[in-house]
Every structure is written in structure tokens, then in C-alpha cells.
Amino acid sequence: MFQKILIANRGEIALRVLRAAKELGIQTVAVHSTADAEAMHVRLADESVCIGPPASRDSYLNIHQIVAACEVTGADAIHPGYGFLSENAKFAEILAAHNITFIGPSAEHIRVMGDKIEAKRTAKRLGIPVVPGSEGAVRDDRTAKKIAAEIGYPVLIKASAGGGGRGMKVARTEANLSEALSTARSEAGSAFGDDAVYIEKYLEKPRHIEVQVVGDGMGKAVHLGERDCSLQRRHQKVWEEANSPALNIEQRTRIGETVSKAMADLGYSGAGTIEFLYEDGEFYFIEMNTRLQVEHPVTEAITGIDLVHEQIRVASGGGLSVRQEDISFNGHAIECRINAEDPRTFVPSPGTISHFHTPGGLGVRVDSGVYSGYRIPPYYDSLIGKLIVHGRNRVECMMRLRRALDEFVVDGIKSTLPLFQELVGNVDVANGDYDIHWLENYLADHH
């Protein structure tokens, strides 16, 4: 087992990793920018190192400074959290060259899954169902027309190097295909420095379903069920639940087994999430995240398995602590991402939190690095914290969520708490009847 883990992140996820390390009796090192000197994980860590000024590129993305912090403190492993350097293959390679363990998959797997086209090709080869589309980047309009005719309109044009919804365009007919192509190409070029695009079938009303897996890197892997992350705004998840209200046990088992077998065959190491669009009983692979997800707590709530413990165990060569037959799914869990944003306009609202009170009681968990008097800096994402609620079934879970939201107090800045209070009372949400477009349509109509 590791002696000392450096946490190369900030905010609630840095605190989440720190707690897991403490429980395992491992020393912790927090790194922070000058803007985060007063952060909770910095206060609680055994040691802390300032790695630069507020801008991410000068601190949390500064590989040289992070490696130097490991050498100064004698940390033998790094947990990257999510975002920042968590899916940076070069970072994983540099750490290996310095004999520091990267708590995550191999650089090769990060690279393969980070390239959307290569990821799709790999998924197909491993037997994971994929969205029908082009085999690789589409270079000219003639080829695009041929592929679109084969898979059927509407089609989606996507940036190969992209993410966050940039470089994505829908073509509903052949008439608007070439315009959609050129727009997607220029957006992709300016956002990612790479104008390669590919084409796939556009699903009208899909749900976003993702499967959590953990592999030991030696040919064994387990799945921990799925999460439904369909309530999204601008391709950002807002509300996540496990299990999905849309799947039955047979579908859940089938997709879970498909994915865990694929990850075992790949020799995948650590935690990973395979994301799908789901429509009319069919799953279509979109991408794989080779890291811990923001929404991992809902999976922990229904399985009782600590995913960060598993990540650390696997990275230290200890293998998985569970076999597939040991994993059972209990009840239902929902996570709400509470952001420092105006609940109507979604404009970020940094500033000082004058009063902060989190809900408690059975089945209520709050992952947050925030406290009364804490100043939310304007330089990073606006996540205040995550409210995770667990119940014996979805109805109990929703009732508990409503109660917990009413107890949650964030004063001094604007937060998205009122939005969740609205959603928890909505009939469609109560019935679990929504798709990936539902929230944007709802906001357009009501806000």
C-alpha cells in the first residue's frame, strides 16, 4: 500500500479523496493555488504545497510543479480526481518516469479512450454496442452524404477532438448537411485546434445512461450498475440517479456484463465509466471516461462500495476487493449538483458564503469542500457541493430529497438550490419520464 498520496485537485473531490486515504491510513499531501490556500482539503491534509497562482494552467495543470511537490514531500502516488490532469496520458507517463504511481488507468488506455474515433473503434472491437456512423473522420461532403444516406437522417456531426458540446451540429436532411459540416469543422478547429469531424446517427429522445466499472489491470473487471444522467443543461449533468428509472433488471444485467467483459478483455485498471445513449431498448456507446466521475456517490450509495478505496487498492497492486457475485444493488439514489450560479440565468455567482448549513439524517450525504465564511473563487468551476440522497426505493428517495433540499442553506451568493426544489416537485421528474433534452426544454418554457 502507498505511504503518501498527493491529491492533484481541489474542491469537493480533493476532500473526497483525502477522506478515503485517511480511512486507509495513508498520509496525504494537498496541492493548491494561491486562491485555494483556505480550502478545506488544504486544512485537513497532513501536508500542503502551493503550486502557483490562481489560473489553472499555472497551478492545477502545471505538471512540473506537481511532480516537484511529490519530490519535496516524498509522495509515492498521485490521485488526479476528475477534470484537470485526470485524463492526461502525458501526465501519467511523466509520473511513471519519476517512479510515482498514477492512481488511474494506463497512459495507453487514457489515450485510446480520449480519442473519440479510436474509442468507438475499440468499443466496437470489444463487443460494446455503438451508434451507427462513420468509421473515422469524414474529409469531404461526398463521403458525408453517402454515410448519412446509409445510417438515415437525422445525423449528428461531431468534433473528433471535442467535448462539452462544441463542434456538434445536427443535419436533418441532405439539404442542410454541407452547411452543418462546415460549421462543425470551423467550430472544432477554433475550439480544439483540430477540425476533424465524424458523423453518427442522431437519436431524437435518448436517455444518457452510464455504466460504472472497475478493473484490476490483470484481466478481471466488475460493473457496479448504471447511472441515469439524462437531466442535463448544455451537455453538463445536473441531476444523476442510480439505478435508471428507464431500465429493468434484465437490461441492467445485460449491459453491465457486456461492459465488464469488455474492460476485462482490455486489461483495464482502476475505475472507469462507459457512457451510452439509450433509446427504445437499445444502447449506443458515446464515450468512456477513464477516471472517477463527479456522480460516483450515487453508485456508492446503492452498492455500499467505496470507489476511491478500490482505485487506491488496484493502483497499489492489491486487486479488487469484490467479485461480481458479491455486488448487490440496494434501493435508489439521486445526486443534485449544487452550483454557485443564478438558478434562472446560470450566470456564475462567486463570492463569500455567509452561512452554510447542510442537511442530515438517514440516507443523506453531502460532498462539499465549502464552509460558512468560505470565499468561492471566480477561477474554477462553480460546484458548491453535491447532495446525495438514498432511499429504499425511488419514491422514498424523492421524498427524502425534497426534505433535504428544504434543509440546505447557502447564503451570501446565488445557488441552484431553488432549481432542484422546482424539479423535485415536477410530475415528469417524479415519474422518471425524461430524456437528455427535457431539462433544456423545461428551462426554455419556465425560466
N, C-alpha and C positions, 0 to 999 in steps of 0.2 A: 504494500500500500504506500501511497505517496506520503512524504513528510510534510510538504508545504505546497499549497496551491495558490497561484496568483490568479486573481479574478480580473480578466481583461474586459471589464464592462462597468456599467454604472446603474443607478436607479434600482427598481424593484428586482430585476433579475440578478444583479450583483448580490443583493441581500439574500435572495433565494438560494444562490449557490453557496454563499457563506454559511447559511444555516445547515445545509447538507454536509458541508465539510466539517463543521463543528461537531455535528452528531457522529461523524465517523472518526473524530479525534484527530483531525488533520489541521495543522496550522494554516492560517490564511493571510494573504497579502492583498490589500486593496490598492488599486492604482486610481488616480483621479486627476482631473484637470483642475486648474485654479478655481473654476466656477463651482466645483463639487467638493471643495475642502470640508464643508459642513455636512456632507451626505451621511446618511445612516450607516451604510456599509463601511464607510471610512472610519466612523467612530467605533464600530463593533469588531473590525478586523484586528488581528494580532499585530500587524504592521501595515503601514501605508506609505505609498510613494507618489509624489506629484510628478506627472509625466508631461506637463505642458500647459499652455494657455487654453482658453475655453473652446476654440474651434476644434471640431472632431479630428480634422486632418492633422492638427498639430499635437493631439493628445491620444484619444482613443483609437485612432487609426495610424498612430506613429509606431510602426513595428520596431524600429531601432530603440526607441525609448522603453518600450515594453520589455524587450529582450534584456536591456540594460537593468531594468527593475528586477528581473528574475535573477540576474547575476549578482546584483547588490544584496538581495535578500536570501539568496540560496534556494529559491523556489524550484521544485523539480517537475512541476506540471502547471499548465495554464488551462483554465476553463474560460471559453470565449463568450458564454451566454448566447444571446441572439443578436442579430444586426452587427454593426461594426465589422470585426475581423472573423466572425464565426464561420463564414463560408468562403474564406480566402485561402486558396490552395497554396499560394506562395508563402503565406504566414505559417501554415502547417509544416512546409518544407524547411523554412528557416529555423523553426523551433527544433525540428529533428536534427538539423545540422549542429545545433547547440546542445544536444542531449537533453532537451526539455520535452516532456510528453504533452502533446496536444490532446485535450480531452474531447475527442470527436473522431470522425472517420478519417481514413487515409486521404492524403492530398489528391491521390488519383480519383477516388470516389467523389470528392468535393468538386474536382474539375469536370468530370464526366456529367454529374448531375447539375452543375452550374450552367452548362451549355444546353439551352432548351432543345435544340435539334438532336444533339448527342444523347441527351437524357431520354428523349422519346424513342430513339433508336434502341437504346439499352433496355428500356422498359418493354418494348415490343419483343426483343430477343428473350427477355426473362419471362415472357408469358403474361405480362400485365396489360389489360385492355387499354388501347389508346384511341384518341379521337381520330377519325379518318382525316387524312390531309397529305400535304406534300412530304416527300421523303427527306428533303433538305431545303436549303434556301432556294427561293424562286427568283431567277435572274431577269426574266423578260415577260411581257404581257401575254405572249402567245402560249407559253408553258402554263402561265397562271390560268388562262381561260380553259385550257384542256383539263387541268386538275380540278378547277371549280365545277366544270360540267360533270366530271366523274363523281365527285362527292356530293354534288347537289347544293343549290343555294338555299338559304344564305350562307356565306362563308366569312371567316374571320381572318384578317391579315395581321400577323404579329411579328414584332421585332425579335430576331434570334437572340440578341444580347440583352433583351429588355426585362422589365419588371415594373410594377406599380402602375400598369395601365397605359404607359407611354408607348407610342408606336403601334397602337391597336386600332384597327378600323374594320367596320362591317360592310360587306358588299352584298346587297340583297338580290341584285340581278346582274347579268353580264354587262348591262349598260353602265353601271357605276363601278365596275371592277377596276378599270385602269386608274381612275381618279383616286380610289381608295388605296391602291398600291403605291402611287406616287406620294400621297400624303403620309402613309405609314413609313415609307422609306426615308422621307426627309425628316420626319419626327424622330425616327430611330437614329439616323445619322447625327442629328444635333444633340440628342439626349445621351447616346451611348458611344458615339464615335464609330459606329458600325451600322451601315444601312441595310444589312441583310435581313430579309423578311421571309416568313413561311406562311402557308395557308392551311387552315383546318376548318372542319365543319363548324358552323355557328349553331349552338344549341339555344333555342328560344327561351325556355324557362327551366334551366337546370338548377340543381342544388349543389353547394360546394361541400363535398364530403372528403375528409382526410383520414388516413389510417396511420396510427402510431405503431412504429416497430422499434425493436431494439435487437441488435445483432452482437455476437461476441467476437466477430472478426475471424472466427475459426470454423465457419460453416454452420453455425447454429443461429437461429433468429426466432423471436416470438412477436406476435402482434398483441396490442392492448386495446383492440376495438377501434371504433371510429369516432370522429367528432363532426358535428354539423356546423359549418361556419358560413352559412348562406346569408346571414344578415350582415351586409357589407355596404360601405359607402366609399365610392371612388376606389374600389378594389382593396379597401382596408377593412379588415374584420372588426366588427363592433360587439357582437354577441355570439358566443360559441356554446354548443351543448354536446353532451355525451350521455347516452348514445343518441343517434339521429332519430327524430320523430318519424322520419320517412322510411326507415329500413326495418325489415323483420329479421328474426334470428337467423334464418337460412341465408339471406343476402349478406348479413353481417359476417357470418362464419365463412361464407364462400370468398368474399373479397379479402377478409383477414388472412385466410390460408393462402390465397394466391400471392399476396404481398409478402407474407413471412417466408414463403418458399423462395420467392424471387430474391429476397435480401440474403437468405442463407446461401443460395447459389452464387450470389455476387461476392460473398465473404465480407459483407458489410459489418462495420464495427461501430458500436455506440447507438445513440438514439437518432431516429430519422422519421420523417413524415412523408407519406406518398399522398399527393393531393389529386382529387378526381372531381370532374363534373359528373353529376348523376341525373339522368332523365329517363323516364319510362322504364325503370328497372335495369338500365344499362349504366356501367361505369366507364368513364373516359379519363385516362391519365392526363393531368396537366403538367405537373412538375413534382420534383422531390426536394424537400428541404433537409439538408444534411446537418441539422443542428436541433437544439431544443426549440420548441415553438412557444410563443407567448402564451398560448392557450393550453399548455400541457397540464395545468392543475385540474381541469375537468376530468381528464383521464385518470389522474392520481386519485381523485375523489371516488370514482366508481370501481377502481381496481385495488386501491389501497397500496399501490406500488409507487415508491419514490423514484422518479425518473432520473433525478440528478445523482442519487446513490448508485443507480445502475450504470450511468455514464462513467462515474468515477471508478467503480468496480471493474468495468470492461477495459477502460483505458489502462488500469494498473495490472491487467493480465489476469484478473480474478474471475472472468467469465460472468455469465448471467446468474442472478440469484434465484430465478424462477424458470420452470418449464411451462410450455403452453398449457398443459393439463392442470397446472396449479393456479392459472389465472381465471378468476370468475368476475362477472360484471354485476355490481350491486347498485340498484337504484338509478337515479338520474342526477346529472349535474349541469349547471349553467354558469358561464362566466360573463360578466359585463366589464368592458374596458372603460374605466372612468378616466376621461381626459380633461386636461386644463384647456377647455375650449368653450366658446359660446355655444349653448345647446341648440341654437337656431341657425346661426351663420357658420359655425365651426371654425371661427377665427381663433387662433391660439390666444390664451389668456395667462401669460406668465405673471409672476408676482409673488408676494408673500401670503402664505396661508395663515390667516389669523387664528382660525380654530379648526381642528381636525379631530373628528371622532368616528371611529369605525364600529360597525355593527358586530354583535357577537351572538352567542347561543349555539345550540346544536346544529351541526351541518353548515356553519358559516365560516369562511376563510377569507381573509383579505391579504393579498400580497402587495405591499406598498413600502417604499422607502421614505415616505413623507411623514412629517410630524407638525404639530402646531408651531408656528414661527418659522417653518422652513420656507425658503425662497425658491420657487420654481424658475430655473434659469431659462432664458429665451433661446438657447443654442441647440437644444436637443428635441427629441420627440416629446409630445405633450402628455404622456401617460402619467397620471397621478397614482393609479393603483388598479388592481383587479379584484372585483368582488366575485367570489366563487361560492356557490350555494349547492348543497347536496340534499336530496330527499329520497324517500323510499320509492317514489315514482314521480312522473313529470308534474302531476297536479300538486303534490306536496311541495315539490321543488319550486314551482311558480309561486305558491302561497308564501313560502319561506323567503323567496327573493323579494316579493313585494314588501314584506315586513322588514327585511334587511335594508332595502333601499330607503325606506322611511326613517331608519335609524342613522343612516350615513350622513355625516355633516362635513362639508368642505366650505369654509367661509373665507372671504378675502379675495377670492378670484372666482371666475366663472368656471363651471364644470358641466360635464354632460349628464350628471345625475338626473335632471328633470326629463331628459330624453328617455332614459331607461324606465322612469316612473310612468311615462306615457306608454312605452312599448309593453310593459308587463300587464297593462290593462287592455291591450288591443286583442280583439277577437281572433284575428288571423294568427297572431303570435301565440295566443293561448292554445289554439288548435294545432300549432306546429305547421301551419299551412303557409309556407313562404318559399321563395326562390331567391337567387342572387340579385334579382332586380327589385325585389319587393321593397326594401328599405329606401332606395333612391326614389322610387315612385311615391312611397308614403310621404317622404320629406318634401317632395315637389308639391304634393297636394295639401299638406298640412302646415308647412313652415314658410 
